[in-house]
């Protein structure tokens, strides 16, 4: 009886569903995982949220303000991540958002409505027999697909309406409103963007992809950020990783880009690409300021300078 008791105690309440793309820049978003989990269980999202609340896994009822879910360090994000991990017995759900990084990470702001790449959806169907939303697409600055070099779609090609990030209809590849297949549209080439916009997207997406890849490695950035003694325990790889998170090379590249192109009034510049680069540079800078203690330690470290 003891063996049976321990066996059943270790079982998960929900399917041990694998998140998609862990370890890559195309990792699945938390909202996409929630929709797929509900779909395989044939339950509504509201039923899942009600169950989580009644099991006292969250501090208050979960609303459908879906832009909160994919934001790292938000209360909803933290509680739901922990709750889903407990219900599915999975320990990698934290990688579906920027949950592991210190507060005010520059990629934490997310879109309020879904965007998608129709070419990615088509490839998902043929190779995975399912489609999923990428976390990268949800991040505020991202406007293009880094794989197919096309613009991300923002409105349904059938009814021209925006789609919620978390659809109660569990329809990742179909419009929430009219049911139109979202991949049934010719992708728009990035050639329609200005050279500054294309360069801005390349710079920004490269840094965010790096951020996602480091998220998977599970470095304890929060501990490095808060605990004085942790810095002495960092090895060369740790320091190299945190240096990349602070975006020093990216900031230097953006600054050099502005100088080479004679761009001085960045905030009032009419080109959206210049504005995006300036805003992204500012967000990285603010992240450095808000984590100044760790930044100063790294900046003054002889080991850090060598890397």
N, C-alpha and C positions, 0 to 999 in steps of 0.2 A: 504493500500500500504506500509506503514511503517513496519507493521508486516512481510509482504512478503519480503521486502527489508532486514530486519535484519535476517530473516530466511535464505535467500539465501547467505547472507554475511557470515554467520557462518558455512556454509557447506564446506567440504573439496574438493579440486580439484581432489584428488585421493582417492581410497578406504582407509578406516580407518583400514588397515591391522594389525592384532595383531602380534607383534614379538613373537617368540617362546622361552620358557624357562626363561623368566624374573624372577629373584629371585632365580635362581639355578646356579650351576657351569656349567651347560650345556646350557647356554644362547646362542642364535643365534648370528652369526657374522653379521656385517653391510653389507658386500658383499652378504651374503646369503639372507638377507632381500631385498636388491635391486633387486636381480634376481627374487625372488618370487613376488615382487611388479610389476615388468615388465611383468611377466608371466600372472598374473591375469588380467592385462590390455591389454594383447596381443600387446605389443609394444616392440621395441628394446631398449636395454640399451642406445645406442647412442641417440635415440630419447628422452629418459628421460633426459639425460645429456644436450642435446641441449635446451630442454624446460626450464630446470632449469637455464641455462645461459641466455637465452633470457628474462626470467622473472627477471633477475638481482638479483638472489638469491645467486650467487657465483661471485667472483671477476674476474675470468678468465675461459676460456673453460676447461672442465674437461677431463683429459687424461685417458688412460686405464692402467696407472701404478698402478695396482690394489693392490699392497702391501701397498700403502699409505692409503687406505680407512679404514682399521682396526686398524691403529695406532692412539692411543690417542694423542691429542695435536698437530697433524699435521694440516696444513691449509686446505687440502682437507677434512680431517676428520671432522673438526669443521664446515666448511661451508656446506658440504653435509648433515651432521647431522641436522643442523638448517633448511636447505632447505626442507629435507624430512619431518621434523616435521611440518613445515608450510603447506606443500602440503597435508599431511595426517591428520592433526590436532591431532597428537600424541605427547605426551610429554615424552615418555619413550625410544625414539630411541637412546638417549645418552648412554643408558645402553648396547648397542650392540658393544661398544668399551670401552677402558679405558679413556674415554673422561673427566670424572669428577675429575681425580686425578692430582696432581701437575706434573710439567714437569719432565722428566727423570725417570718416574716410571719404575721399573725394568722389567715389563711385556710388555713394549710398542713395542719392536721389534717383527715383525711378519714375517712369511714365505712368500716368493715370489710366491710359487706354492701351490696348494691345497694338503691337506692330509685328510684322512678320515678313519673311522672305518666301515668296511662292515657290522658288526653285528648291529651297531647303525642304519645304513641305513635300514636294514631289519626290525628292531623293529619300526622304524619311519613309514615305509610303512604299517605295520600291525595295529599300534595304532593310527597314525595321518593321514594316507592316503596321506602323503607327506614326503619328506626328507628335512633336512636342515643341514648346516654346523655349527659346534660349534665354538664360539670364542676361546675357550680353545685350540682347535686343531691348530688354526692359530698362537698361541704364540710361540716364537722362541724355547724355551727349551723343548717343549712337543713332545715326540716321541711315547707315548703309549696311549691307551684308558684306562682311569681310571675306567671305568665301566666294560668292558669285559676282561681287563688284556691281551690285545693283541697289537701287533705293529700297528701303523697307516700306512696305505698304502700311498705310494708316487708316484707310477706310475700305469697307466692303465694296468690291467691284460690282455687286448686284444692286445694293440699296444705298450706297455711299454713306452709310452710317459708321460711326466708330464702335469698336467692340470692347467690352469690359475685359480687364486683365483676368478676372475670375468669373467664368460664365457658369451660371446655374444649370445650363443645358449640357455642360461637359463637352462642348463642341469646340475642340481646339482647331480643327481644320475646316469648320463650317461657321458661317456668320451666326452670331447670337440672335440676330433680329429676323433675318429672312431665310436662313438656311443655305445660302449660296456657298459653293465651294471656294474657299479663300485662295487656293492655289491656281484657280482657273482665271489667270490674268497674265498678260505678258509683262515680265519684269522691266522696270525702267532703268536704263544704263546710267551709271554715275557720270557719264560724259555730259549729261545735261547740267551738271554742277560746274561752278567756276573752278579754276585751278586751285584757288585758296581753300575752297570748301573741300575739295578732294584731298588736299594735303592735310587739312585740319582733321578730317575723319581718319586718315591713315595714322597720324600721330596719336590721336586720342584713343583709337581702338587698340593700337599696339600696347599702350600703357594699361588699358583696362583688361586686355587679354592676359597681360603679365600678372595683373592683380588677381584674376580668377585662377590662374595656374598656381600662384603662391597660396591662395585660399585652400586649394586642395591639399597642399603639402602639410597643412595643419600646424604651421608654426604658431607658437603661443604668443602672438603679438600683444595680447592684452596683458599677459604677465610681464613681458618686456617693458611694456608701457607703464605699469603701475609699481613694480617691485624693484627697488634699488639694487638688490643683490643679484638679480637675474642678469644684469649686463655682464658681470664677470664670468658667467657661464656660457656666453655666446661663442660659437666657433666661427671660423671663416665663412662657412656657408650661410650661417644665420645672419651674419653682418651683411654679406652680399645680398641676401634676400631682402632685408629690411631697407637697405640702401635703394633697392629697386622700388619698394613700396613707397618710399619718400619721393620718388619721381625726379631725382636730381638731373639725370641725363635728359629726361623729357623736357624739364623746365629749361635747361640749357639749349636744347635744340629749338624750342619755341622762341626763346630770346634771340638766338642767332637768325632764325627765319625772319623775324620782324626787322632786324638790323639790315640783313641782306636785301630785303624788299623795300627798305626805306619807309617802314610803317611806324609812325610815332603816336598818332591819336587812335589808339586801339579801341577805346570805349565808344568813340563816336564814329568809327569806321563803318561804312555802309555795307561792306561785304560780310555775310553771315559767317563765313569760314574764319575770318579774322576775329570776329566777336566770340565765336566758339573757342578758338585757341586761347584768347585772352582770358575768358571766363574759366576755362579749364586750368590754365596756369595759376590763376588766382585761387582756385579751389585747392590745388596742390600746396600752394604757399600757405594757405590758412591751415591746412592739415599739419604742415611742419610747425607752424607757430603754436597750435593747440597741443602739439606733442613735443614741445621745445626741449624738455629735459632729455628725452631719448635722442632727439635730433642732435643736440649739442654733444652728447657722449659719442655718438657715431662720428660726427664731423671732426671732433678733436682726437679721435683714436688713430694711432699710427697704423693699426691693422686696417682700419677703414680707408685711410688714404691710399694704402697700397692696392686696394681692390679696384 
